[in-house]
Amino acid sequence: MTVELVSHTTGQVSRLSSKAFGKLLHLAKLNGWWPEKAAQDWPEQNWDTQVILPYIGPYMPGSISKPDAEGLMRALIRASATGQTAIDGSVQFASSVLLQVARAGGFHVRFNAAALAGALH
C-alpha cells in the first residue's frame, strides 16, 4: 500500500510505501519526536509494521501540523546523522522524501487513491 503526503503549504504530493512511512515515524519517535496525536508508549525497538501501526494510526490517514512536522524533521535529521535511516535503500530514500515534505511544514497523509481503486477490483 502507498501513502500520499500532501503539503499544506505547496500542495505537492509525494508518495511512500506505508511500511517505510511507518518505519520512519517509529524511527523519528526513537530519536526524540513527540507526536501530537499518538500514544507515547510506543514499542521501543520493534520494526514490525503490524506492531507499530496501532501507534501511528492517527496519522494514517490524518494530518501532521507544522509544529509536529518540525519535530519530525529534527528527529529524522538526527536519525540520518547517526546512520539509522540507512537500514536499507528504500527506507533511506523514503527518509529523504519525508524530510523534504516536513521541511515545507504541515502535511496531510492519505492512502493512494489509485492503489485503493485497484484493491477494490
RODO-2510 file (C-alpha; in nm, 4 decimals, decimal comma):
residues 121
     n   res          X          Y          Z
     1     m     0,0000     0,0000     0,0000
     2     t     0,1178     0,3512    -0,0760
     3     v     0,0517     0,6699     0,1168
     4     e     0,0482     1,0167    -0,0312
     5     l     0,1890     1,3092     0,1643
     6     v     0,0233     1,6350     0,0594
     7     s     0,1960     1,9552     0,1692
     8     h    -0,0372     2,2086     0,3324
     9     t     0,1903     2,4864     0,2029
    10     t     0,2703     2,3881    -0,1550
    11     g     0,0080     2,1244    -0,2363
    12     q     0,2881     1,8990    -0,3638
    13     v     0,2099     1,5274    -0,3430
    14     s     0,4827     1,2775    -0,2534
    15     r     0,4365     0,9016    -0,2325
    16     l     0,5884     0,6490     0,0071
    17     s     0,5145     0,2899     0,0903
    18     s     0,3039     0,2730     0,4052
    19     k     0,5613     0,0323     0,5506
    20     a     0,8515     0,2782     0,5007
    21     f     0,6383     0,5651     0,6322
    22     g     0,5524     0,3680     0,9459
    23     k     0,9168     0,2739     0,9988
    24     l     1,0239     0,6363     0,9637
    25     l     0,7633     0,7610     1,2106
    26     h     0,8808     0,4956     1,4532
    27     l     1,2455     0,5847     1,3951
    28     a     1,1643     0,9530     1,4489
    29     k     0,9928     0,8664     1,7761
    30     l     1,3023     0,6779     1,8901
    31     n     1,5057     0,9907     1,8060
    32     g     1,3081     1,2378     2,0122
    33     w     0,9924     1,3169     1,8147
    34     w     0,6893     1,3588     2,0413
    35     p     0,3915     1,3130     1,8068
    36     e     0,0927     1,5305     1,8899
    37     k    -0,1688     1,2676     1,8085
    38     a    -0,0129     0,9368     1,9032
    39     a     0,0287     0,7471     2,2277
    40     q     0,3637     0,7975     2,3960
    41     d     0,4109     0,4314     2,4906
    42     w     0,5325     0,3028     2,1528
    43     p     0,7280    -0,0226     2,1414
    44     e     1,0946     0,0664     2,1706
    45     q     1,2837    -0,1495     1,9211
    46     n     1,0281    -0,3289     1,7049
    47     w     1,0286    -0,2618     1,3295
    48     d     0,7319    -0,4914     1,2617
    49     t     0,4813    -0,2680     1,0859
    50     q     0,1850    -0,4564     1,2320
    51     v     0,3101    -0,3828     1,5838
    52     i     0,3776    -0,0166     1,5039
    53     l     0,0544     0,0517     1,3122
    54     p    -0,1765     0,0989     1,6151
    55     y     0,0586     0,3673     1,7449
    56     i     0,0699     0,5626     1,4182
    57     g    -0,2967     0,5045     1,3354
    58     p    -0,3936     0,8704     1,3907
    59     y    -0,1585     0,9613     1,1049
    60     m    -0,2773     0,7000     0,8538
    61     p    -0,4691     0,8783     0,7180
    62     g    -0,4521     1,2094     0,9004
    63     s    -0,2699     1,5400     0,9228
    64     i     0,0630     1,6403     1,0665
    65     s     0,0666     2,0012     1,1851
    66     k     0,3503     2,2431     1,1160
    67     p     0,4956     2,2086     1,4712
    68     d     0,4613     1,8293     1,4514
    69     a     0,6347     1,8304     1,1097
    70     e     0,9186     2,0429     1,2517
    71     g     0,9730     1,7928     1,5340
    72     l     0,9558     1,5052     1,2874
    73     m     1,2133     1,6752     1,0664
    74     r     1,4577     1,7318     1,3560
    75     a     1,4257     1,3686     1,4678
    76     l     1,4811     1,2366     1,1144
    77     i     1,7886     1,4560     1,0759
    78     r     1,9262     1,3062     1,3996
    79     a     1,8475     0,9541     1,2755
    80     s     2,0123     1,0302     0,9434
    81     a     2,3252     1,1733     1,1084
    82     t     2,3739     0,8511     1,3034
    83     g     2,3164     0,6286     1,0005
    84     q     1,9891     0,4834     1,1297
    85     t     1,7983     0,5634     0,8105
    86     a     2,0468     0,3586     0,6087
    87     i     1,8686     0,0386     0,7165
    88     d     1,8037    -0,0357     0,3524
    89     g     1,7874     0,1673     0,0340
    90     s     1,4103     0,2061     0,0302
    91     v     1,3994     0,3460     0,3849
    92     q     1,6891     0,5806     0,3122
    93     f     1,5112     0,7127     0,0006
    94     a     1,1808     0,7409     0,1897
    95     s     1,3602     0,9360     0,4633
    96     s     1,4796     1,1906     0,2060
    97     v     1,1261     1,2271     0,0710
    98     l     0,9730     1,2651     0,4178
    99     l     1,2383     1,5202     0,5181
   100     q     1,1606     1,7273     0,2096
   101     v     0,7872     1,7196     0,2837
   102     a     0,8349     1,8038     0,6537
   103     r     1,0666     2,0962     0,5714
   104     a     0,7767     2,2593     0,3849
   105     g     0,5626     2,2451     0,7013
   106     g     0,2473     2,0542     0,7846
   107     f     0,1062     1,7900     0,5555
   108     h    -0,1829     1,5528     0,5120
   109     v    -0,1382     1,1762     0,4841
   110     r    -0,3830     0,9848     0,2667
   111     f    -0,3915     0,6454     0,1063
   112     n    -0,3118     0,6403    -0,2648
   113     a    -0,6462     0,6593    -0,4460
   114     a    -0,5243     0,4554    -0,7452
   115     a    -0,3975     0,1790    -0,5169
   116     l    -0,7271     0,1725    -0,3295
   117     a    -0,9269     0,1545    -0,6539
   118     g    -0,7087    -0,1329    -0,7755
   119     a    -0,7593    -0,3190    -0,4487
   120     l    -1,1361    -0,2942    -0,4861
   121     h    -1,1367    -0,4581    -0,8315
***
